[in-house]
Amino acid sequence: MKTVNNDTSTEFSDEALASLLDQVDSRPAPPEDVERSIYEQTRRDWVALQARHTKKVRKVRTYRFLAAAAVILLAVMIKPAFFPAGTATNGLRMLAVVNNQVGTAFVVRDSQRLPLLVGSGTNDVPGNELFAGDSIITTAGSGVSINWVAGSTIRLAESSELTLHGAEELELKSGQVYADIPALPGGQPAAPNLKINTRFGIVQHIGTQFMVSNHPDTVVVMVREGTVSVTNDQQTLVTTAGHQSTLDSGGKINRSAVPVFGDEWQWAEQLAPAFNVEGQPLYAVLNRIGRETGKQIQYESADAERIAQSTVMHGSIDVAPENALENLLETNDLSWYEENGIVHLFIRQ
C-alpha cells in the first residue's frame, strides 16, 4: 500500500493550489501580501497534516479532499473580506467610503447615475464605496463627506460635482469641496501629493484644511489651517491659513485675508463625521471641536485645563461641532463663552 513520505516532496504543489483556485468564480485579486500570506499559511498547515498522518492512500486522499475544500472556502471568503459588496468593482481600487450624508446624492459610474448611500452596498446600488473614475453629485440642500487616506476627510457641498480620478487627484467640476487632511505622527502631512483640479488652476495641499469654490468666473481657495499651493499656466502662489486665493479666467491669482470660522465654513462643519468620544479626555474632544469649527480653545486658568485633561468622556458626537460644545459641558465643572472666534473655558461657580 502506497504511503506519502514526510519530506519536501509534498503532493501539495503550486500547481495543485492553482488548479483548485481556478475552480472558484472569478474575483478581483486581493492585495499581493495578503494573498501570499494566505497561501503560505495554507501550505504550512498542509505539510503539518502530512507529518501527522503517514497512513494509507485512501486516508491521504480524504485529507487532500478536506484541504481542497478548505482552500476553495478560503478563496470564496477572500471577496467579502477585502472587497466591497456589489458588482461594480471590476478590479478597481476602492478609494473612499461615505461617512456622512445629508439629503440626496448620486454617484456616476460606467455612465450610470445611481443613488449614493451611507451603509453597505448591494448588487443594485453602490452603497457607500467609491472607486477611481466615480463622480459624486450632490443636489440642492444635500452634502456628502467621505473618508480619505490616513484619517482625512473630503466633503462636498450642495449642488456640486467631484470626480475621483485616483488617490492623489480629484477634479471639482462645480460647487464647493472641503478637505481636512491632518498631519501624521511626526508632522508629515497625510496624502502629501493630493491635488484638486479646477477649470482655472490646480490646488495642492501641503498639510491643511481648505475649501475650494467653483464660481462661474472665478475659483476661490480658502485656507483654514496649514498651507496650499495654487497653480495656473502663469504662476504658483502659496496660500497660508487665514487667506484666500482667487483665480480668474484671465490667469490672475489674487490673495486676501479671510476668517477661518463663521458662515462660509458651516456647511462643511455640518458634514463632520460622528466622533467617538468613548474613553477620550474632554481636552482632546474640545481640541477636535476647535479644529472642526476653526475656533481657538483657550483656558482661563491652569485648574480649568486640568479639569479638561482629567475628565473622561463617554458616548459619541453625532451633532454639528458647534452644537456639541454646549452639550459636552453640561455635566462637568466647566463653562464657556465665545469672543471673536476664541472659545474661553473657565470653572463654573
N, C-alpha and C positions, 0 to 999 in steps of 0.2 A: 504494500500500500504506500503511495507516494506521500511524503511529508514535505513541509516547507521549512527550509533552514532559517535560523535566526541570524542572518548576516545581511550585508549590504545589497545582496541580490534580491531585494524585496519585490514582490509582484505588484506593489502599489507604485506604478511609474507615472512619469509626467504624462505619457500618452494615455494611460488609463484614466487619470483625472480629467484630461481634456475631453476624452470621449464621453465621460459622464456629464460634464458641464454642457457639452453640445446638445444633450437631450433636454436641457432646460430652455424655456422660451427665451427669445432674445430680449435682453435688458441692457440699459446703459451700464457701462463698466464702472465699478466702484473706484475710489481713489487707489492708485497703484500700491501704496504702502499698506493699505487695509487689505487689499486682495492678496498680497504676498504673505501678510501675517496670518490670514485665514488659511491659506494653502499650507504654510509651514506647520501650523498647529495641527491641521488635519493629518498631515504626513507623519508627524511625531506620534500622534495617537494611534495611527495605523501600525507603525513599526512596533510600538509598545504592545499592541494587541497580539501581533505575531509572536513576540518574545514569550508571551504568557501561554500561547496556545500552539504548540507544535503537535497537533493532533492529526486526525485523518483528513484527507482532502475534502470529504463531504462536509466536515465541520468547518474547514477553512473556507469553503465556498459559502457556507452560511454567514461567516463573519464578513466575507467580501460583500455579500449582498447587503448586510446591515451597514457597512461602511459606505457603500454606494448610495443607499437610501439617505444616510446622514449627509453626504456631500450634496446630493440633489436638494434636500431640505435646506441646507445651508445656503445654496445658491438662490433658492426661492426667497429666503429670508433677507438676502442682501438688498433687494429692492426697497422694501419698506423701511429698512434701517438707514439707508443712505440717500434715498431719492424721494422727492415729494410725490404725493398722490396725483393721479391724473395721467392723461395720455399725451400731454403737450410738451414733455421734456425733450424728446428726440435727441437725447445725448447732450443737451445744452447744460451749461453750468448754472446752477441757481445762484443768483446774485444777492437777493434780498428777500425779506419776509415782512409783510404788513404787520405793524404792531398797534396801530390806532387808525380809526377811520370815522369821519363824520359825513353823513349824507351818502349820496350815490356816486360811485366812481367806477371806472372801467379800465380794463387792460386790453390793448390791441396786440394780438399775437397771430401770426400767419394770416394777416388780413381779416381776422375775425375780431369783432368788438364784443367782449364778454364782461359780465359783472365781476368786479373785484370784491372779495370778501375777506373779513377777518376770521380766521379759523382754518380748518383743514379743507382741502380741495376734494373734488370728486372727479369722475370721468367726464362730467358735463360742464363743470366750471373750474377755473384755475385755482380757486381758493386764494390763499394768501402768499403763494410763492411767485417770485418774479425772476425772469431769465433774461440773458443777453438778447437784445433785439426787441424786448417788450416796450410798449409805450403806455404810461399811466395817464388817464384823462379824468379830470375832476369836473363836476358840474357846478352850477351856481349854488352856493351855500354848503358846499362839501369840502373835504380836505382829507389827505392821506399822509400818514407817517410810516416810514419803512426803516427796519434795522439795516444798517450798512456794516462795514467791517469794524472789528475791534471796539464795539460799544458806540459807534457813530450812528446818527440818525439823519435821514433825508426826509424833509416834509414838503408837501406840495399844497399850495393854497387853492381856493376855489377857482373854477374856470381856467384851469391850467393844463398844460401837456408837457410831459417829461419823458424822453426816450433813454433807456438804459443801454448804451452801446457796449458797455463792458464794465469791469470792476474799477477802471480808472477813468472812464469817460461817460459823461451824461450830456444830454442836449435839452436845453429849455426852449421849447418851441413857442410857448405862450404862457402868460401868467407869472406866478412867483414860486420860487423854491428857496427853502431854508436848509442850511447844512450845519449840523452840530457835530464837530469832529474833535473830540478831546485828545489831549496828549496821552501817549502811552507811558508806562513806568520808565523813568529815565529821561523824560522830556521830549522824546521823538514823537512827531505827530502821527496819528493813525491815517491810513490811506494817503500817504505823502504825495502820490502822483495824481490824485483825483483832480480832474478839470471839468468845468461846465461850459459847454459851447453855447454861444448865443449868436444872434444874427449880426451883431456889431463887434464881437470880440470873444476872447477866451478868458474865463475866470479860473484861477488855480489857487487853492488854499495852501497856506504854509503852517497850518495848525490853528484852527479858529472856529468861530461861529459867525456865519454871514448869511445874507439874503440877496438873491438876485431877482430883479423885477423886470419883466419884458414888456415895455410900453410900445405904442405904435412907432414913435420916432426916437426913442432912447432905450437904453438898457442901464438900470441903476443897480450898483453893487453897494450894499450897506454892510459894514463890518462891526459886529458887536464885541468880539474878542479875538485877539491874535492878529494875523496879517494875511492878506491875499494879494496876488498879483493879477492885474488886469491888462490884457494884451490885445492889440489890434494890428492892422497892417503897418501902422506908423510908429508905434511906441509901446513900451511896457511901463505901467505905473503901479507902484506898490501902495496899497491902501491899508492903513492901520485902524485899530479899534477906535470907535467914535468918529469915523469918517465914512464918506460915501464917494464913489467914483461914478460919473455919468458918461456913458459912451453914446455918441450920436452917429447918424448915417454919414456925416462928413468926415469921420475919423477922429474927431476931437475927444479927449478924455479930460473931464473937469473934476476936481476934487473939492469937497466941502465938508464941514463938520455936521454930525448927525447924532441925536441922542441914542443910547444903547438900550433904552427901555421906553415903554409907552405904546401908543396906539399902533404904530407901524409894525410892531413885533407881536401883537396879541394873537393874531391868527396862528402863528407858529407855536405859541405857548399853549393854546387850546388843544393842539395836537400832540403835546408831550406824552410819551408813553407812560403807562402806570408805573409807579416807582415802589418797589417792595421795600418797606422800611423795617420789616421784622428784624429785631436784634440790632438795629443800627442806632448809634448815638444821635441825639437830637442835633448836635453840632453838625454832623455830616448831612443830615436831612436839610437843615437850613441852608447849608452851602449849596446843595443841589437846587433848592428853590431859587436862591440868588442867581445861580448860573442860568436857570431856565427863564428868569424874568429880566435879567440884565441889571439887577439891583444889587447894591453892595450891602453885605451883612456886617453890622457894627455893634459891638457890645459896649455898654456904657460903664461896665465895671468888670474887674477880674472875677468877682464872685458870679456874675451873670454868665460869663463864659464858662466857668467851671460847672455850673448847673447844666448848661447845654451839652458839655462833654460827658457828664456822668449820667444823664437821663437817657434811658434805653427805650426805644420806640417799638410799637407792635402794629401789625397790620400792613396796609399798603395805601398809597395815594393814587386815587383814580379820578381826581378832580383837577381843574386847572391850577397850576402852581400858585397863582395869585390868591385863589380861594383857600388853598391848602394851608397857607401860613396861619390864618386865624384859627382854623380847626386844630392845628398841631399844638398851639399854645393854650388851648382851653383847659387842659388837665395838668399843667405844671406851674411852676412858680415864676415863669417869665411872661412879660407883656411886651408890647412893641408899638411903635408909631413910625410913620414913613415921612421923609422930608427930602425932596429933590433927588429921588432915586436911591436914597440911603435908608435901609431898614434898621432902626435903632432898637436894641433889645435891652431891657432892664428888669430888675427884680420887682415883681408885683408886691405892692404894700398891703 
